[in-house]
Amino acid sequence: MSEEASSEDLAARFADAFNARDLDAMTALLAPEATAQVLGSPFPVEERPATIRATSFAYLLAEEDGSLQAEPVRHAGTDYVLLRKSAGVRALDCVARLRVLEARIEGIEYLVSAFRKSELASLAAALGLPLAEP
């Protein structure tokens, strides 16, 4: 399998695990040295799968009504997982940009409107999606 195909597959598997609220499956996709970071934020870089699971994964899955849904998309050669509310306008508020190495997720860069609004707005426009207002 090519790395590009592997990258798209990982984005789809990550989205499926997210939508199933399966922390074990999400964590299993991470490389041992994986990192995650909310770009432009004051939050520290999360290092290693256990920390990512306990911080950003737990936070994202904590939506009380379970309405946050993941959708994989490839744009300009990069794999993203769009995170949007499942009801209403479905505006884009957060995106997970995946970095893949050897068929594992080695890094997740979260683009959140509170910290990277212009970058997220550009992606939303390119994908023909509305941007969430904070």
DRENTORKOL-3810 file (N, C-alpha, C; in nm, 4 decimals):
REM DRENTORKOL-3810
@n.u->0.0850; n.v->-0.1177; n.w->0.0000; ca.u->0.0000; ca.v->0.0000; ca.w->0.0000; c.u->0.0891; c.v->0.1234; c.w->0.0000
@n.u->0.0584; n.v->0.2209; n.w->-0.0818; ca.u->0.1393; ca.v->0.3426; ca.w->-0.0853; c.u->0.1135; c.v->0.4247; c.w->0.0400
@n.u->0.2091; n.v->0.5140; n.w->0.0741; ca.u->0.1915; ca.v->0.5976; ca.w->0.1918; c.u->0.0707; c.v->0.6881; c.w->0.1747
@n.u->0.0450; n.v->0.7377; n.w->0.0502; ca.u->-0.0704; ca.v->0.8234; ca.w->0.0263; c.u->-0.1998; c.v->0.7480; c.w->0.0542
@n.u->-0.2116; n.v->0.6261; n.w->0.0017; ca.u->-0.3315; ca.v->0.5455; ca.w->0.0269; c.u->-0.3429; c.v->0.5155; c.w->0.1757
@n.u->-0.2327; n.v->0.4859; n.w->0.2400; ca.u->-0.2317; ca.v->0.4589; ca.w->0.3825; c.u->-0.2792; c.v->0.5808; c.w->0.4612
@n.u->-0.2375; n.v->0.6976; n.w->0.4184; ca.u->-0.2768; ca.v->0.8212; ca.w->0.4849; c.u->-0.4277; c.v->0.8435; c.w->0.4749
@n.u->-0.4835; n.v->0.8232; n.w->0.3575; ca.u->-0.6283; ca.v->0.8382; ca.w->0.3395; c.u->-0.7040; c.v->0.7337; c.w->0.4216
@n.u->-0.6524; n.v->0.6117; n.w->0.4230; ca.u->-0.7150; ca.v->0.5055; ca.w->0.5010; c.u->-0.7133; c.v->0.5398; c.w->0.6496
@n.u->-0.6011; n.v->0.5911; n.w->0.6980; ca.u->-0.5918; ca.v->0.6279; ca.w->0.8394; c.u->-0.6895; c.v->0.7392; c.w->0.8744
@n.u->-0.7061; n.v->0.8366; n.w->0.7869; ca.u->-0.8027; ca.v->0.9443; ca.w->0.8121; c.u->-0.9440; c.v->0.8870; c.w->0.8217
@n.u->-0.9771; n.v->0.7945; n.w->0.7327; ca.u->-1.1107; ca.v->0.7322; ca.w->0.7358; c.u->-1.1288; c.v->0.6478; c.w->0.8618
@n.u->-1.0263; n.v->0.5727; n.w->0.8985; ca.u->-1.0346; ca.v->0.4895; ca.w->1.0193; c.u->-1.0424; c.v->0.5757; c.w->1.1451
@n.u->-0.9693; n.v->0.6871; n.w->1.1465; ca.u->-0.9758; ca.v->0.7793; ca.w->1.2602; c.u->-1.1171; c.v->0.8367; c.w->1.2726
@n.u->-1.1740; n.v->0.8802; n.w->1.1603; ca.u->-1.3097; ca.v->0.9365; ca.w->1.1622; c.u->-1.4113; c.v->0.8317; c.w->1.2085
@n.u->-1.3986; n.v->0.7093; n.w->1.1595; ca.u->-1.4904; ca.v->0.6026; ca.w->1.2018; c.u->-1.4802; c.v->0.5772; c.w->1.3520
@n.u->-1.3586; n.v->0.5708; n.w->1.4034; ca.u->-1.3385; ca.v->0.5479; ca.w->1.5466; c.u->-1.3931; c.v->0.6651; c.w->1.6279
@n.u->-1.3701; n.v->0.7863; n.w->1.5802; ca.u->-1.4217; ca.v->0.9052; ca.w->1.6486; c.u->-1.5739; c.v->0.8990; c.w->1.6550
@n.u->-1.6379; n.v->0.8714; n.w->1.5420; ca.u->-1.7843; ca.v->0.8690; ca.w->1.5374; c.u->-1.8430; c.v->0.7568; c.w->1.6219
@n.u->-1.7661; n.v->0.6501; n.w->1.6415; ca.u->-1.8085; ca.v->0.5394; ca.w->1.7276; c.u->-1.7750; c.v->0.5675; c.w->1.8741
@n.u->-1.7063; n.v->0.6790; n.w->1.9000; ca.u->-1.6620; ca.v->0.7161; ca.w->2.0347; c.u->-1.5736; c.v->0.6064; c.w->2.0948
@n.u->-1.4843; n.v->0.5527; n.w->2.0098; ca.u->-1.3987; ca.v->0.4409; ca.w->2.0469; c.u->-1.2562; c.v->0.4906; c.w->2.0731
@n.u->-1.2298; n.v->0.5269; n.w->2.1986; ca.u->-1.0977; ca.v->0.5776; ca.w->2.2360; c.u->-0.9867; c.v->0.4765; c.w->2.2088
@n.u->-1.0145; n.v->0.3484; n.w->2.2312; ca.u->-0.9124; ca.v->0.2458; ca.w->2.2069; c.u->-0.8733; c.v->0.2416; c.w->2.0598
@n.u->-0.9718; n.v->0.2455; n.w->1.9703; ca.u->-0.9429; ca.v->0.2409; ca.w->1.8265; c.u->-0.8705; c.v->0.3672; c.w->1.7811
@n.u->-0.9101; n.v->0.4835; n.w->1.8330; ca.u->-0.8415; ca.v->0.6084; ca.w->1.7974; c.u->-0.6955; c.v->0.6020; c.w->1.8407
@n.u->-0.6724; n.v->0.5589; n.w->1.9628; ca.u->-0.5371; ca.v->0.5543; ca.w->2.0190; c.u->-0.4502; c.v->0.4529; c.w->1.9452
@n.u->-0.5084; n.v->0.3420; n.w->1.9020; ca.u->-0.4335; ca.v->0.2379; ca.w->1.8312; c.u->-0.3778; c.v->0.2870; c.w->1.6981
@n.u->-0.4333; n.v->0.3930; n.w->1.6419; ca.u->-0.3850; ca.v->0.4464; ca.w->1.5142; c.u->-0.2595; c.v->0.5321; c.w->1.5290
@n.u->-0.2255; n.v->0.5672; n.w->1.6523; ca.u->-0.1121; ca.v->0.6563; ca.w->1.6772; c.u->0.0205; c.v->0.5817; c.w->1.6823
@n.u->0.1233; n.v->0.6445; n.w->1.6265; ca.u->0.2597; ca.v->0.5931; ca.w->1.6379; c.u->0.3057; c.v->0.6101; c.w->1.7833
@n.u->0.4024; n.v->0.5296; n.w->1.8282; ca.u->0.4489; ca.v->0.5396; ca.w->1.9671; c.u->0.5004; c.v->0.6784; c.w->2.0064
@n.u->0.5559; n.v->0.7514; n.w->1.9124; ca.u->0.6100; ca.v->0.8855; ca.w->1.9404; c.u->0.5172; c.v->0.9966; c.w->1.8916
@n.u->0.3889; n.v->0.9670; n.w->1.8747; ca.u->0.2935; ca.v->1.0641; ca.w->1.8202; c.u->0.2829; c.v->1.1885; c.w->1.9069
@n.u->0.2508; n.v->1.2994; n.w->1.8398; ca.u->0.2254; ca.v->1.4253; ca.w->1.9088; c.u->0.0931; c.v->1.4830; c.w->1.8589
@n.u->0.0351; n.v->1.5703; n.w->1.9403; ca.u->-0.0851; ca.v->1.6434; ca.w->1.9013; c.u->-0.0728; c.v->1.7845; c.w->1.9561
@n.u->-0.1250; n.v->1.8812; n.w->1.8782; ca.u->-0.1119; ca.v->2.0208; ca.w->1.9191; c.u->-0.2261; c.v->2.1024; c.w->1.8605
@n.u->-0.2795; n.v->2.1926; n.w->1.9428; ca.u->-0.3752; ca.v->2.2915; ca.w->1.8946; c.u->-0.2908; c.v->2.4088; c.w->1.8460
@n.u->-0.2807; n.v->2.4226; n.w->1.7139; ca.u->-0.1922; ca.v->2.5246; ca.w->1.6563; c.u->-0.2352; c.v->2.6651; c.w->1.6966
@n.u->-0.1369; n.v->2.7455; n.w->1.7327; ca.u->-0.1610; ca.v->2.8846; ca.w->1.7691; c.u->-0.2144; c.v->2.9051; c.w->1.9091
@n.u->-0.2298; n.v->2.7980; n.w->1.9835; ca.u->-0.2864; ca.v->2.8085; ca.w->2.1184; c.u->-0.1758; c.v->2.8095; c.w->2.2233
@n.u->-0.2114; n.v->2.8452; n.w->2.3460; ca.u->-0.1128; ca.v->2.8378; ca.w->2.4546; c.u->-0.0995; c.v->2.6966; c.w->2.5118
@n.u->-0.1784; n.v->2.6025; n.w->2.4623; ca.u->-0.1751; ca.v->2.4663; ca.w->2.5152; c.u->-0.0448; c.v->2.3964; c.w->2.4754
@n.u->0.0112; n.v->2.3162; n.w->2.5643; ca.u->0.1367; ca.v->2.2470; ca.w->2.5316; c.u->0.1148; c.v->2.1360; c.w->2.4288
@n.u->0.2233; n.v->2.0996; n.w->2.3635; ca.u->0.2207; ca.v->1.9858; ca.w->2.2719; c.u->0.1979; c.v->1.8601; c.w->2.3547
@n.u->0.1055; n.v->1.7767; n.w->2.3086; ca.u->0.0799; ca.v->1.6485; ca.w->2.3744; c.u->0.1739; c.v->1.5459; c.w->2.3118
@n.u->0.2424; n.v->1.4715; n.w->2.3949; ca.u->0.3383; ca.v->1.3734; ca.w->2.3465; c.u->0.2992; c.v->1.2327; c.w->2.3906
@n.u->0.3017; n.v->1.1413; n.w->2.2971; ca.u->0.2757; ca.v->0.9995; ca.w->2.3160; c.u->0.1254; c.v->0.9693; c.w->2.3240
@n.u->0.0891; n.v->0.8503; n.w->2.2777; ca.u->-0.0525; ca.v->0.8131; ca.w->2.2692; c.u->-0.1315; c.v->0.8251; c.w->2.4000
@n.u->-0.0741; n.v->0.7850; n.w->2.5126; ca.u->-0.1494; ca.v->0.7904; ca.w->2.6389; c.u->-0.1882; c.v->0.9333; c.w->2.6749
@n.u->-0.0980; n.v->1.0273; n.w->2.6514; ca.u->-0.1273; ca.v->1.1670; ca.w->2.6815; c.u->-0.2303; c.v->1.2230; c.w->2.5846
@n.u->-0.2169; n.v->1.1906; n.w->2.4569; ca.u->-0.3131; ca.v->1.2375; ca.w->2.3565; c.u->-0.4519; c.v->1.1830; c.w->2.3889
@n.u->-0.4588; n.v->1.0578; n.w->2.4241; ca.u->-0.5872; ca.v->0.9952; ca.w->2.4602; c.u->-0.6515; c.v->1.0671; c.w->2.5791
@n.u->-0.5703; n.v->1.0970; n.w->2.6800; ca.u->-0.6230; ca.v->1.1572; ca.w->2.8029; c.u->-0.6550; c.v->1.3056; c.w->2.7891
@n.u->-0.5993; n.v->1.3704; n.w->2.6879; ca.u->-0.6208; ca.v->1.5147; ca.w->2.6749; c.u->-0.7103; c.v->1.5465; c.w->2.5555
@n.u->-0.6529; n.v->1.5604; n.w->2.4373; ca.u->-0.7346; ca.v->1.6075; ca.w->2.3250; c.u->-0.8428; c.v->1.5087; c.w->2.2846
@n.u->-0.8146; n.v->1.3786; n.w->2.2835; ca.u->-0.9191; ca.v->1.2830; ca.w->2.2463; c.u->-1.0331; c.v->1.2877; c.w->2.3481
@n.u->-0.9989; n.v->1.2867; n.w->2.4764; ca.u->-1.1022; ca.v->1.2907; ca.w->2.5804; c.u->-1.1831; c.v->1.4199; c.w->2.5711
@n.u->-1.1159; n.v->1.5314; n.w->2.5465; ca.u->-1.1852; ca.v->1.6600; ca.w->2.5340; c.u->-1.2819; c.v->1.6595; c.w->2.4155
@n.u->-1.2353; n.v->1.6145; n.w->2.3005; ca.u->-1.3197; ca.v->1.6151; ca.w->2.1809; c.u->-1.4399; c.v->1.5219; c.w->2.1943
@n.u->-1.4222; n.v->1.4123; n.w->2.2630; ca.u->-1.5321; ca.v->1.3171; ca.w->2.2786; c.u->-1.6238; c.v->1.3511; c.w->2.3957
@n.u->-1.5919; n.v->1.4562; n.w->2.4691; ca.u->-1.6706; ca.v->1.4932; ca.w->2.5872; c.u->-1.7979; c.v->1.5696; c.w->2.5535
@n.u->-1.8237; n.v->1.5938; n.w->2.4258; ca.u->-1.9485; ca.v->1.6599; ca.w->2.3874; c.u->-2.0635; c.v->1.5847; c.w->2.4528
@n.u->-2.1360; n.v->1.6531; n.w->2.5394; ca.u->-2.2399; ca.v->1.5861; ca.w->2.6176; c.u->-2.3470; c.v->1.5208; c.w->2.5325
@n.u->-2.3823; n.v->1.5835; n.w->2.4217; ca.u->-2.4887; ca.v->1.5267; ca.w->2.3397; c.u->-2.4354; c.v->1.4364; c.w->2.2278
@n.u->-2.3035; n.v->1.4201; n.w->2.2197; ca.u->-2.2446; ca.v->1.3331; ca.w->2.1182; c.u->-2.2632; c.v->1.3819; c.w->1.9761
@n.u->-2.2885; n.v->1.5125; n.w->1.9610; ca.u->-2.3225; ca.v->1.5633; ca.w->1.8281; c.u->-2.2020; c.v->1.5969; c.w->1.7408
@n.u->-2.0824; n.v->1.5988; n.w->1.7970; ca.u->-1.9647; ca.v->1.6288; ca.w->1.7166; c.u->-1.9310; c.v->1.5060; c.w->1.6326
@n.u->-1.9273; n.v->1.5237; n.w->1.5005; ca.u->-1.9032; ca.v->1.4136; ca.w->1.4081; c.u->-1.7774; c.v->1.4407; c.w->1.3257
@n.u->-1.7080; n.v->1.3337; n.w->1.2910; ca.u->-1.5844; ca.v->1.3421; ca.w->1.2135; c.u->-1.6091; c.v->1.2973; c.w->1.0703
@n.u->-1.5408; n.v->1.3662; n.w->0.9785; ca.u->-1.5519; ca.v->1.3332; ca.w->0.8358; c.u->-1.4142; c.v->1.3486; c.w->0.7718
@n.u->-1.3608; n.v->1.2405; n.w->0.7133; ca.u->-1.2291; ca.v->1.2528; ca.w->0.6494; c.u->-1.2408; c.v->1.3247; c.w->0.5159
@n.u->-1.1402; n.v->1.4055; n.w->0.4859; ca.u->-1.1363; ca.v->1.4738; ca.w->0.3565; c.u->-0.9900; c.v->1.4939; c.w->0.3185
@n.u->-0.9618; n.v->1.4847; n.w->0.1900; ca.u->-0.8270; ca.v->1.5100; ca.w->0.1381; c.u->-0.8353; c.v->1.6368; c.w->0.0559
@n.u->-0.7484; n.v->1.7324; n.w->0.0869; ca.u->-0.7459; ca.v->1.8592; ca.w->0.0136; c.u->-0.6008; c.v->1.8999; c.w->-0.0094
@n.u->-0.5680; n.v->1.9298; n.w->-0.1336; ca.u->-0.4336; ca.v->1.9757; ca.w->-0.1712; c.u->-0.3249; c.v->1.8815; c.w->-0.1180
@n.u->-0.3518; n.v->1.7497; n.w->-0.1257; ca.u->-0.2521; ca.v->1.6512; ca.w->-0.0858; c.u->-0.2387; c.v->1.6288; c.w->0.0632
@n.u->-0.3270; n.v->1.6881; n.w->0.1423; ca.u->-0.3211; ca.v->1.6740; ca.w->0.2878; c.u->-0.4498; c.v->1.6093; c.w->0.3375
@n.u->-0.4347; n.v->1.5191; n.w->0.4343; ca.u->-0.5514; ca.v->1.4547; ca.w->0.4933; c.u->-0.5959; c.v->1.5301; c.w->0.6174
@n.u->-0.7248; n.v->1.5567; n.w->0.6213; ca.u->-0.7872; ca.v->1.6248; ca.w->0.7338; c.u->-0.9024; c.v->1.5397; c.w->0.7844
@n.u->-0.9373; n.v->1.5598; n.w->0.9084; ca.u->-1.0613; ca.v->1.5071; ca.w->0.9631; c.u->-1.1390; c.v->1.6287; c.w->1.0110
@n.u->-1.2514; n.v->1.6556; n.w->0.9447; ca.u->-1.3363; ca.v->1.7682; ca.w->0.9802; c.u->-1.4194; c.v->1.7288; c.w->1.1013
@n.u->-1.4291; n.v->1.8181; n.w->1.1980; ca.u->-1.5087; ca.v->1.7928; ca.w->1.3175; c.u->-1.6197; c.v->1.8967; c.w->1.3210
@n.u->-1.7429; n.v->1.8486; n.w->1.3008; ca.u->-1.8574; ca.v->1.9401; ca.w->1.2920; c.u->-1.9757; c.v->1.8830; c.w->1.3677
@n.u->-2.0646; n.v->1.9719; n.w->1.4098; ca.u->-2.1898; ca.v->1.9295; ca.w->1.4726; c.u->-2.2707; c.v->1.8524; c.w->1.3692
@n.u->-2.3404; n.v->1.7498; n.w->1.4137; ca.u->-2.4152; ca.v->1.6658; ca.w->1.3203; c.u->-2.5492; c.v->1.7266; c.w->1.2800
@n.u->-2.5946; n.v->1.8281; n.w->1.3505; ca.u->-2.7243; ca.v->1.8891; ca.w->1.3199; c.u->-2.7068; c.v->2.0364; c.w->1.2857
@n.u->-2.8099; n.v->2.0932; n.w->1.2300; ca.u->-2.8073; ca.v->2.2363; ca.w->1.1990; c.u->-2.7219; c.v->2.2671; c.w->1.0780
@n.u->-2.6555; n.v->2.3813; n.w->1.0806; ca.u->-2.5781; ca.v->2.4318; ca.w->0.9679; c.u->-2.4550; c.v->2.3464; c.w->0.9390
@n.u->-2.4033; n.v->2.2771; n.w->1.0370; ca.u->-2.2831; ca.v->2.1938; ca.w->1.0245; c.u->-2.1603; c.v->2.2774; c.w->0.9850
@n.u->-2.1490; n.v->2.3946; n.w->1.0460; ca.u->-2.0369; ca.v->2.4840; ca.w->1.0180; c.u->-1.9067; c.v->2.4231; c.w->1.0704
@n.u->-1.7982; n.v->2.4590; n.w->1.0042; ca.u->-1.6663; ca.v->2.4068; ca.w->1.0390; c.u->-1.6063; c.v->2.4892; c.w->1.1528
@n.u->-1.5702; n.v->2.4221; n.w->1.2609; ca.u->-1.5128; ca.v->2.4890; ca.w->1.3776; c.u->-1.3766; c.v->2.4326; c.w->1.4141
@n.u->-1.3520; n.v->2.3071; n.w->1.3790; ca.u->-1.2267; ca.v->2.2418; ca.w->1.4155; c.u->-1.1910; c.v->2.1380; c.w->1.3100
@n.u->-1.0622; n.v->2.1294; n.w->1.2814; ca.u->-1.0109; ca.v->2.0318; ca.w->1.1858; c.u->-0.8877; c.v->1.9672; c.w->1.2469
@n.u->-0.8751; n.v->1.8375; n.w->1.2287; ca.u->-0.7536; ca.v->1.7669; ca.w->1.2674; c.u->-0.6757; c.v->1.7374; c.w->1.1397
@n.u->-0.5564; n.v->1.7962; n.w->1.1282; ca.u->-0.4690; ca.v->1.7701; ca.w->1.0131; c.u->-0.3729; c.v->1.6597; c.w->1.0554
@n.u->-0.3719; n.v->1.5525; n.w->0.9775; ca.u->-0.2939; ca.v->1.4352; ca.w->1.0154; c.u->-0.1598; c.v->1.4300; c.w->0.9437
@n.u->-0.0562; n.v->1.3925; n.w->1.0182; ca.u->0.0746; ca.v->1.3616; ca.w->0.9614; c.u->0.0959; c.v->1.2121; c.w->0.9817
@n.u->0.1268; n.v->1.1446; n.w->0.8720; ca.u->0.1368; ca.v->0.9989; ca.w->0.8746; c.u->0.2789; c.v->0.9566; c.w->0.8390
@n.u->0.3270; n.v->0.8552; n.w->0.9091; ca.u->0.4562; ca.v->0.7952; ca.w->0.8799; c.u->0.4429; c.v->0.6448; c.w->0.9017
@n.u->0.4808; n.v->0.5683; n.w->0.7995; ca.u->0.4798; ca.v->0.4224; ca.w->0.8093; c.u->0.3449; c.v->0.3692; c.w->0.8581
@n.u->0.2385; n.v->0.4167; n.w->0.7965; ca.u->0.1019; ca.v->0.3685; ca.w->0.8204; c.u->0.0511; c.v->0.3903; c.w->0.9630
@n.u->0.1056; n.v->0.4896; n.w->1.0317; ca.u->0.0572; ca.v->0.5282; ca.w->1.1659; c.u->0.0476; c.v->0.6804; c.w->1.1693
@n.u->-0.0389; n.v->0.7321; n.w->1.2532; ca.u->-0.0492; ca.v->0.8769; ca.w->1.2709; c.u->0.0641; c.v->0.9198; c.w->1.3623
@n.u->0.1543; n.v->1.0031; n.w->1.3086; ca.u->0.2666; ca.v->1.0501; ca.w->1.3900; c.u->0.2399; c.v->1.1880; c.w->1.4483
@n.u->0.1413; n.v->1.2584; n.w->1.3922; ca.u->0.1098; ca.v->1.3896; ca.w->1.4458; c.u->-0.0301; c.v->1.4332; c.w->1.4078
@n.u->-0.0922; n.v->1.5060; n.w->1.4998; ca.u->-0.2228; ca.v->1.5661; ca.w->1.4754; c.u->-0.2090; c.v->1.7137; c.w->1.5075
@n.u->-0.2437; n.v->1.7960; n.w->1.4099; ca.u->-0.2431; ca.v->1.9410; ca.w->1.4292; c.u->-0.3879; c.v->1.9875; c.w->1.4204
@n.u->-0.4382; n.v->2.0384; n.w->1.5315; ca.u->-0.5757; ca.v->2.0857; ca.w->1.5349; c.u->-0.5807; c.v->2.2316; c.w->1.4922
@n.u->-0.6653; n.v->2.2598; n.w->1.3965; ca.u->-0.6927; ca.v->2.3972; ca.w->1.3557; c.u->-0.8288; c.v->2.4326; c.w->1.4153
@n.u->-0.8294; n.v->2.5285; n.w->1.5054; ca.u->-0.9504; ca.v->2.5680; ca.w->1.5764; c.u->-0.9752; c.v->2.7155; c.w->1.5483
@n.u->-1.0999; n.v->2.7502; n.w->1.5253; ca.u->-1.1325; ca.v->2.8881; ca.w->1.4861; c.u->-1.0858; c.v->2.9908; c.w->1.5891
@n.u->-1.0819; n.v->2.9535; n.w->1.7152; ca.u->-1.0380; ca.v->3.0486; ca.w->1.8180; c.u->-0.8909; c.v->3.0879; c.w->1.8030
@n.u->-0.8101; n.v->3.0021; n.w->1.7411; ca.u->-0.6665; ca.v->3.0279; ca.w->1.7313; c.u->-0.6138; c.v->3.0388; c.w->1.5888
@n.u->-0.6818; n.v->2.9800; n.w->1.4926; ca.u->-0.6361; ca.v->2.9795; ca.w->1.3529; c.u->-0.7515; c.v->3.0095; c.w->1.2583
@n.u->-0.8249; n.v->3.1157; n.w->1.2876; ca.u->-0.9468; ca.v->3.1446; ca.w->1.2125; c.u->-0.9202; c.v->3.1648; c.w->1.0635
@n.u->-0.8167; n.v->3.2400; n.w->1.0262; ca.u->-0.7945; ca.v->3.2676; ca.w->0.8838; c.u->-0.7577; c.v->3.1400; c.w->0.8079
@n.u->-0.6763; n.v->3.0542; n.w->0.8670; ca.u->-0.6386; ca.v->2.9284; ca.w->0.8021; c.u->-0.7602; c.v->2.8359; c.w->0.7903
@n.u->-0.8403; n.v->2.8301; n.w->0.8949; ca.u->-0.9605; ca.v->2.7482; ca.w->0.8923; c.u->-1.0622; c.v->2.8042; c.w->0.7932
@n.u->-1.0729; n.v->2.9373; n.w->0.7852; ca.u->-1.1649; ca.v->3.0010; ca.w->0.6900; c.u->-1.1238; c.v->2.9698; c.w->0.5462
@n.u->-0.9951; n.v->2.9702; n.w->0.5186; ca.u->-0.9473; ca.v->2.9369; ca.w->0.3839; c.u->-0.9811; c.v->2.7930; c.w->0.3475
@n.u->-0.9615; n.v->2.7017; n.w->0.4415; ca.u->-0.9936; ca.v->2.5618; ca.w->0.4168; c.u->-1.1446; c.v->2.5447; c.w->0.3975
@n.u->-1.2233; n.v->2.6072; n.w->0.4832; ca.u->-1.3692; ca.v->2.5982; ca.w->0.4719; c.u->-1.4150; c.v->2.6496; c.w->0.3343
@n.u->-1.3596; n.v->2.7622; n.w->0.2905; ca.u->-1.3961; ca.v->2.8179; ca.w->0.1603; c.u->-1.3590; c.v->2.7223; c.w->0.0479
@n.u->-1.2409; n.v->2.6650; n.w->0.0548; ca.u->-1.1954; ca.v->2.5716; ca.w->-0.0489; c.u->-1.2845; c.v->2.4471; c.w->-0.0560
@n.u->-1.3390; n.v->2.4091; n.w->0.0580; ca.u->-1.4249; ca.v->2.2902; ca.w->0.0635; c.u->-1.5736; c.v->2.3245; c.w->0.0462
@n.u->-1.6033; n.v->2.4550; n.w->0.0342; ca.u->-1.7424; ca.v->2.4975; ca.w->0.0173; c.u->-1.8264; c.v->2.4806; c.w->0.1422
@n.u->-1.7633; n.v->2.4984; n.w->0.2597; ca.u->-1.8325; ca.v->2.4822; ca.w->0.3887; c.u->-1.8432; c.v->2.6147; c.w->0.4605
@n.u->-1.9485; n.v->2.6335; n.w->0.5395; ca.u->-1.9572; ca.v->2.7531; ca.w->0.6224; c.u->-1.8595; c.v->2.7427; c.w->0.7398
@n.u->-1.8122; n.v->2.8557; n.w->0.7853; ca.u->-1.7218; ca.v->2.8608; ca.w->0.9011; c.u->-1.8046; c.v->2.8970; c.w->1.0235
@n.u->-1.7820; n.v->2.8232; n.w->1.1316; ca.u->-1.8523; ca.v->2.8512; ca.w->1.2573; c.u->-1.8060; c.v->2.9830; c.w->1.3138
@n.u->-1.8963; n.v->3.0542; n.w->1.3733; ca.u->-1.8615; ca.v->3.1778; ca.w->1.4435; c.u->-1.8411; c.v->3.1446; c.w->1.5908
@n.u->-1.7335; n.v->3.1988; n.w->1.6494; ca.u->-1.7065; ca.v->3.1673; ca.w->1.7925; c.u->-1.8145; c.v->3.2246; c.w->1.8840
END
